[in-house]
Amino acid sequence: MSLRDHADQIIASALHAAMPDTAVKKALAQARFSQGELVLIAAGKAGWQMAKAAHEQLGDRISRGVVVTKYDHSRGPIGNLRIYEAGHPVPDQNSFRSTQAAIDAVTGLTEHDTVLFLLSGGGSALFEKPLIPEEDLNRLTKELLACGADIVEMNTVRKRFSAVKGGRFAELCRPAKVFSIVLSDVLGDRLDMIASGPAYPDASTAQEARQIVQKYHLTMTPLMESLLNQETPKVLDHVTTHITGSVRQLCSAAEKTCAELGYTPVVLTDQLCCTARDAGVFLSGIARYYAQAHKPMAFLAGGETVVHLTGHGKGGRNQELALAAAEGISGLDACVFSLGSDGTDGPTDAAGGYVDGSTFSALKAKGIEISRVLQDNDAYHALAACNGLLITGATGTNVNDLSVLLVK
């Protein structure tokens, strides 16, 4: 098989292993719900898949529920649950409307009732009731996405301006109990940062939020300045939380498949956190070092890189990472591919990008200069020109990104 065939096989096996179904059902098997109402709320890119697994396990025991996921991530009706699709990475009116529906669903519950809260990455945009005007929230979100802030920094700031983030949704569920199952997309599995922690005590402080605002010179209105100083809930004694799935699971499955394909696998890290371009150049450097090795090698990294927006092109961090490696592996019997486990990378229909030893020369022959493409953040169109886009569609999971170097 070709390198591209190997890449496709590694991707398929890793995504299959990272699906939340089994983990959700296992967590529910340990749960003991009271005889009151059981209300299901699911939010995030994996919201539909998690809700589907829960409904298969609990069926009519679920009184009612609301599912909020990204556009094109729903796969049809689930029992009596109301399913919404909304904006990501920038929240929109459907984000606000669906979140209000979730709030309405948990309003008026008693201490005998339970809220089953299924949370996954992407919830910061999808699950939102802002305390500031929509135009200010959208501007803030775009500034955070453009400045290179990592996910923890972004969520530390965003939860200050929300009625549901930073443990505030759990407060709205009182006096009902909350049983939360969380699919992690945050390095280190910080429960207060995954989807901005709607049902988990917030470990971040107002002072930390102000420091991040100053670090990235974020625009603040007087109302936003005031909200920055308000602390979030630090104790939620009515919430039980189970974390399931993570990028480590994604890396482990990819590692196993690499070995089955004849590569000697090396997991470099499951906490990759740097610029996408630096990660791509680093992987290409490894490729050059091992180009004369006497056996096929595979190097894997899980995590989430960042992109500094310097242009107005189309792309995402995984596409940018792959393209940044193309020149370094030019002429080698090697490939680099990187993808988001949810099946989307930035505001595109691609999960990520793939390059190999022929990509650089192929683009050059078309008059495409990679350095200029990266400067304009236009990796999507360059990769499309050389069959380098990875298209998976919505996967039903969301556990960070996987980046792989194969050296034959």
C-alpha positions as CSV (number, residue, x, y, z in Angstrom):
1,M,0.0,0.0,0.0
2,S,1.0,3.6,-0.5
3,L,1.8,6.1,2.2
4,R,-1.6,7.7,1.6
5,D,-3.3,4.3,2.0
6,H,-1.4,3.8,5.3
7,A,-2.5,7.3,6.4
8,D,-6.1,6.6,5.7
9,Q,-6.0,3.3,7.6
10,I,-4.3,4.9,10.6
11,I,-6.9,7.7,10.6
12,A,-9.9,5.3,10.4
13,S,-8.7,3.1,13.3
14,A,-7.8,6.0,15.5
15,L,-11.2,7.7,15.0
16,H,-13.1,4.4,15.6
17,A,-11.3,4.0,18.9
18,A,-12.1,7.5,20.0
19,M,-15.8,7.2,19.6
20,P,-17.6,8.0,22.9
21,D,-20.3,5.3,22.7
22,T,-18.7,2.6,24.8
23,A,-17.4,5.0,27.4
24,V,-20.7,6.8,27.8
25,K,-22.6,3.5,28.4
26,K,-19.9,2.3,30.8
27,A,-20.3,5.5,32.9
28,L,-24.1,5.2,32.9
29,A,-23.9,1.6,34.0
30,Q,-22.3,2.9,37.2
31,A,-25.0,5.6,37.8
32,R,-27.8,5.3,40.2
33,F,-30.5,7.8,39.4
34,S,-33.4,8.7,41.8
35,Q,-37.0,8.0,40.9
36,G,-37.6,11.6,39.9
37,E,-37.3,13.1,36.4
38,L,-34.2,12.4,34.3
39,V,-33.5,15.3,32.0
40,L,-30.8,14.9,29.3
41,I,-28.8,17.9,28.1
42,A,-26.0,17.3,25.6
43,A,-23.7,20.0,24.2
44,G,-20.7,19.9,22.0
45,K,-19.4,18.6,18.7
46,A,-19.9,15.0,20.0
47,G,-23.2,15.9,21.5
48,W,-25.4,13.9,19.1
49,Q,-23.2,10.8,19.4
50,M,-23.1,10.9,23.2
51,A,-26.9,11.5,23.4
52,K,-27.5,8.6,21.1
53,A,-25.4,6.3,23.2
54,A,-27.2,7.5,26.4
55,H,-30.6,7.0,24.9
56,E,-29.8,3.5,23.8
57,Q,-28.9,2.7,27.4
58,L,-31.7,4.5,29.2
59,G,-34.5,4.7,26.7
60,D,-37.9,5.9,28.1
61,R,-36.2,6.6,31.5
62,I,-35.3,9.9,30.0
63,S,-38.1,12.4,30.6
64,R,-37.1,14.9,28.0
65,G,-33.9,16.5,26.7
66,V,-32.0,19.0,24.5
67,V,-29.1,18.2,22.3
68,V,-26.9,21.1,20.9
69,T,-24.3,20.3,18.3
70,K,-22.5,21.9,15.4
71,Y,-24.1,22.4,12.0
72,D,-24.2,19.1,10.0
73,H,-23.2,17.0,13.1
74,S,-26.7,15.7,13.8
75,R,-27.5,12.3,12.3
76,G,-31.3,12.3,12.8
77,P,-33.9,12.1,15.6
78,I,-33.2,10.5,19.0
79,G,-36.3,9.5,20.8
80,N,-38.1,12.5,22.4
81,L,-35.0,14.7,22.5
82,R,-35.0,18.1,20.9
83,I,-32.0,18.4,18.6
84,Y,-30.4,21.8,17.6
85,E,-27.5,22.7,15.4
86,A,-25.6,25.9,16.1
87,G,-22.6,28.0,15.2
88,H,-18.9,27.1,15.8
89,P,-16.3,28.5,16.4
90,V,-18.3,31.7,16.7
91,P,-21.7,31.4,18.5
92,D,-24.8,32.5,16.7
93,Q,-28.5,33.0,17.4
94,N,-29.1,29.2,17.2
95,S,-26.4,28.8,20.0
96,F,-28.4,31.2,22.2
97,R,-31.8,29.7,21.3
98,S,-30.8,26.1,21.9
99,T,-29.0,27.0,25.2
100,Q,-32.2,28.8,26.4
101,A,-34.1,25.6,25.5
102,A,-31.7,23.6,27.7
103,I,-32.1,26.1,30.6
104,D,-35.9,25.9,30.2
105,A,-35.7,22.1,30.3
106,V,-33.9,22.1,33.7
107,T,-36.0,25.0,35.3
108,G,-38.3,24.0,38.0
109,L,-36.7,20.6,38.9
110,T,-36.7,19.3,42.5
111,E,-34.1,17.7,44.6
112,H,-35.5,14.3,43.5
113,D,-34.7,15.0,39.9
114,T,-31.4,14.5,37.9
115,V,-29.9,16.3,35.0
116,L,-27.7,14.0,32.8
117,F,-25.3,16.4,31.2
118,L,-23.2,15.2,28.3
119,L,-20.4,17.6,27.4
120,S,-17.8,17.6,24.6
121,G,-15.5,20.1,23.0
122,G,-17.0,22.9,21.0
123,G,-19.5,23.6,23.7
124,S,-17.9,27.0,24.4
125,A,-19.5,28.3,21.2
126,L,-22.5,26.0,20.9
127,F,-23.7,26.2,24.5
128,E,-23.9,29.9,25.3
129,K,-26.1,32.5,27.0
130,P,-24.1,35.7,26.8
131,L,-24.1,38.4,29.5
132,I,-22.8,40.9,26.9
133,P,-24.3,42.0,23.5
134,E,-23.9,39.5,20.6
135,E,-21.7,41.8,18.6
136,D,-19.2,42.2,21.5
137,L,-19.2,38.4,22.1
138,N,-18.5,37.7,18.4
139,R,-15.7,40.3,18.3
140,L,-14.1,38.8,21.4
141,T,-14.3,35.3,19.9
142,K,-12.7,36.4,16.7
143,E,-9.9,38.2,18.6
144,L,-9.2,35.1,20.7
145,L,-9.1,32.9,17.6
146,A,-6.7,35.3,15.8
147,C,-4.3,36.2,18.6
148,G,-2.8,32.7,19.2
149,A,-4.3,32.1,22.6
150,D,-4.5,28.5,23.7
151,I,-7.8,26.8,24.6
152,V,-7.3,27.3,28.4
153,E,-6.6,31.0,27.9
154,M,-9.6,31.4,25.6
155,N,-12.0,29.6,28.0
156,T,-10.7,31.5,31.1
157,V,-11.8,34.7,29.4
158,R,-15.0,33.5,27.7
159,K,-16.6,32.1,30.8
160,R,-16.5,35.5,32.4
161,F,-19.1,36.8,30.0
162,S,-21.5,33.8,30.1
163,A,-24.6,32.8,32.1
164,V,-23.8,29.1,31.7
165,K,-20.0,28.7,31.6
166,G,-17.7,28.3,34.5
167,G,-20.1,26.2,36.6
168,R,-23.1,28.5,36.1
169,F,-25.2,26.0,34.2
170,A,-24.9,23.6,37.2
171,E,-26.2,26.4,39.5
172,L,-29.2,26.8,37.2
173,C,-30.0,23.1,37.6
174,R,-30.3,23.4,41.4
175,P,-31.8,21.8,43.5
176,A,-31.7,18.8,41.0
177,K,-28.6,16.7,41.0
178,V,-26.3,16.8,38.0
179,F,-24.6,13.7,36.6
180,S,-22.0,14.8,34.0
181,I,-20.1,12.8,31.5
182,V,-17.3,14.7,29.8
183,L,-15.4,13.9,26.6
184,S,-12.1,15.7,26.9
185,D,-10.6,17.9,24.2
186,V,-8.4,19.9,26.5
187,L,-4.7,19.0,27.2
188,G,-4.4,17.6,30.7
189,D,-8.2,17.0,30.8
190,R,-9.0,20.1,32.9
191,L,-12.6,19.7,33.6
192,D,-13.2,23.4,34.3
193,M,-11.9,24.2,30.8
194,I,-13.6,21.6,28.6
195,A,-16.3,23.6,26.8
196,S,-15.6,26.2,29.4
197,G,-16.8,24.0,32.3
198,P,-20.6,24.7,32.5
199,A,-21.1,22.1,35.3
200,Y,-17.7,22.1,37.0
201,P,-16.2,24.4,39.7
202,D,-14.0,27.0,38.0
203,A,-10.4,26.9,39.1
204,S,-9.5,30.0,37.1
205,T,-9.7,33.4,38.7
206,A,-10.8,36.9,37.7
207,Q,-7.1,38.0,38.0
208,E,-6.0,35.4,35.5
209,A,-8.7,36.5,33.1
210,R,-7.5,40.1,33.4
211,Q,-3.9,39.1,32.7
212,I,-4.9,37.2,29.5
213,V,-6.9,40.2,28.3
214,Q,-3.8,42.4,28.9
215,K,-1.5,39.8,27.3
216,Y,-3.4,39.7,24.0
217,H,-4.7,43.3,24.1
218,L,-8.3,42.2,23.8
219,T,-11.0,44.8,23.4
220,M,-13.1,45.4,26.5
221,T,-16.2,47.5,26.9
222,P,-17.1,49.0,30.3
223,L,-19.6,46.1,30.9
224,M,-17.0,43.5,30.0
225,E,-14.5,45.2,32.4
226,S,-17.1,44.9,35.1
227,L,-17.9,41.2,34.4
228,L,-14.2,40.4,34.4
229,N,-14.1,41.1,38.1
230,Q,-16.9,38.8,39.0
231,E,-15.9,35.4,40.3
232,T,-17.4,32.1,39.0
233,P,-18.7,29.2,41.2
234,K,-15.9,27.4,43.1
235,V,-18.0,24.7,44.8
236,L,-20.7,22.6,43.2
237,D,-21.7,19.9,45.8
238,H,-24.6,18.6,43.7
239,V,-22.6,17.6,40.7
240,T,-21.0,14.2,39.9
241,T,-18.5,14.1,37.0
242,H,-17.1,11.3,34.9
243,I,-14.4,12.1,32.3
244,T,-14.2,9.8,29.3
245,G,-12.0,9.7,26.3
246,S,-9.0,11.8,25.5
247,V,-6.3,12.5,22.9
248,R,-4.2,9.7,24.6
249,Q,-6.8,7.2,23.4
250,L,-6.5,8.6,19.9
251,C,-2.7,8.3,20.0
252,S,-2.7,4.8,21.4
253,A,-5.0,3.5,18.7
254,A,-2.9,5.1,16.0
255,E,0.3,3.7,17.5
256,K,-1.2,0.2,17.4
257,T,-2.2,0.5,13.7
258,C,1.2,1.9,12.8
259,A,2.9,-1.2,14.3
260,E,0.5,-3.5,12.5
261,L,1.5,-1.8,9.2
262,G,5.1,-2.5,9.9
263,Y,6.3,0.8,11.3
264,T,8.2,1.2,14.6
265,P,5.9,3.8,16.3
266,V,7.1,6.5,18.7
267,V,4.5,8.6,20.5
268,L,6.3,12.0,20.9
269,T,3.6,13.6,23.1
270,D,-0.1,13.7,23.8
271,Q,0.2,17.4,24.8
272,L,1.4,19.1,21.6
273,C,0.9,22.8,22.1
274,C,2.8,25.2,19.8
275,T,2.2,27.0,16.6
276,A,1.0,24.8,13.7
277,R,3.9,25.9,11.5
278,D,6.5,25.1,14.1
279,A,5.0,21.6,14.6
280,G,5.1,20.9,10.9
281,V,8.7,22.1,10.5
282,F,9.7,20.0,13.6
283,L,8.2,16.8,12.2
284,S,9.9,17.4,8.8
285,G,13.2,17.8,10.7
286,I,12.6,14.4,12.3
287,A,11.9,13.0,8.8
288,R,15.3,14.2,7.5
289,Y,17.1,12.7,10.5
290,Y,15.5,9.3,10.0
291,A,15.5,9.3,6.2
292,Q,18.5,6.8,6.2
293,A,17.0,4.5,8.8
294,H,16.9,0.8,8.0
295,K,13.3,0.3,9.1
296,P,10.0,2.2,8.7
297,M,9.4,4.7,11.5
298,A,6.2,6.4,12.6
299,F,6.1,9.5,14.9
300,L,2.9,10.5,16.5
301,A,1.8,13.6,18.4
302,G,-1.5,14.4,19.9
303,G,-2.7,17.8,21.2
304,E,-3.8,21.1,19.8
305,T,-1.6,23.7,18.0
306,V,-2.5,27.3,17.4
307,V,-2.4,29.6,14.4
308,H,-1.5,33.3,14.3
309,L,-3.7,34.8,11.6
310,T,-1.6,36.9,9.3
311,G,-3.7,36.7,6.2
312,H,-7.3,36.3,5.0
313,G,-7.1,32.8,3.4
314,K,-9.0,29.6,4.1
315,G,-7.6,26.8,6.3
316,G,-7.2,25.4,9.8
317,R,-4.4,24.5,12.2
318,N,-4.1,20.9,10.9
319,Q,-3.9,21.9,7.3
320,E,-1.3,24.6,8.2
321,L,0.8,22.0,10.1
322,A,0.9,19.6,7.2
323,L,1.7,22.2,4.6
324,A,4.5,23.6,6.8
325,A,6.1,20.2,6.7
326,A,6.0,19.8,2.9
327,E,9.3,21.5,2.0
328,G,11.3,19.7,4.7
329,I,10.2,16.2,3.5
330,S,10.5,17.1,-0.2
331,G,12.1,14.2,-2.0
332,L,11.9,11.8,0.9
333,D,9.8,8.6,1.1
334,A,7.8,10.1,3.9
335,C,4.5,11.8,4.7
336,V,3.0,14.1,7.3
337,F,-0.7,14.2,8.0
338,S,-2.7,16.0,10.7
339,L,-6.4,16.1,11.5
340,G,-9.0,17.2,14.0
341,S,-10.7,14.2,15.5
342,D,-14.2,15.9,15.1
343,G,-13.8,15.9,11.3
344,T,-13.5,19.7,10.9
345,D,-10.4,21.9,10.9
346,G,-11.1,25.6,11.2
347,P,-14.0,27.0,9.2
348,T,-13.6,24.4,6.4
349,D,-15.1,21.0,5.4
350,A,-11.7,19.3,5.8
351,A,-10.6,17.4,8.8
352,G,-6.9,18.3,8.1
353,G,-4.1,17.9,5.6
354,Y,-1.7,15.4,4.1
355,V,1.6,16.0,2.4
356,D,4.4,13.7,1.2
357,G,7.8,13.9,-0.5
358,S,6.2,15.0,-3.8
359,T,3.9,17.7,-2.5
360,F,6.5,20.6,-2.5
361,S,7.5,20.0,-6.2
362,A,3.9,19.5,-7.3
363,L,2.8,22.8,-5.8
364,K,5.9,24.6,-7.2
365,A,5.0,23.3,-10.7
366,K,1.6,24.9,-10.3
367,G,3.2,28.2,-9.3
368,I,2.1,27.8,-5.7
369,E,4.7,29.1,-3.2
370,I,4.2,27.5,0.2
371,S,5.7,30.4,2.2
372,R,3.2,32.8,0.7
373,V,0.3,30.5,1.2
374,L,1.2,30.1,4.9
375,Q,1.6,33.9,5.2
376,D,-2.0,34.3,3.9
377,N,-3.3,31.3,6.0
378,D,-4.6,29.8,2.8
379,A,-3.5,26.1,3.3
380,Y,-6.9,24.8,2.2
381,H,-6.6,25.8,-1.4
382,A,-3.0,24.8,-1.7
383,L,-3.7,21.3,-0.3
384,A,-6.8,21.0,-2.6
385,A,-4.5,21.7,-5.6
386,C,-2.4,18.6,-4.7
387,N,-5.1,16.2,-3.4
388,G,-3.9,16.9,0.2
389,L,-7.1,17.6,2.0
390,L,-8.4,15.0,4.5
391,I,-12.2,14.8,4.3
392,T,-13.9,12.6,6.9
393,G,-17.2,14.4,7.5
394,A,-18.4,14.8,11.1
395,T,-17.0,11.9,13.1
396,G,-19.2,12.0,16.2
397,T,-16.2,12.5,18.6
398,N,-13.9,15.3,19.6
399,V,-10.6,14.6,21.5
400,N,-8.1,17.1,20.1
401,D,-5.9,16.5,17.1
402,L,-3.6,13.8,15.8
403,S,-0.4,14.5,13.8
404,V,1.6,11.7,12.3
405,L,5.0,11.4,10.4
406,L,5.6,8.2,8.5
407,V,9.1,7.5,7.2
408,K,9.6,4.5,5.0
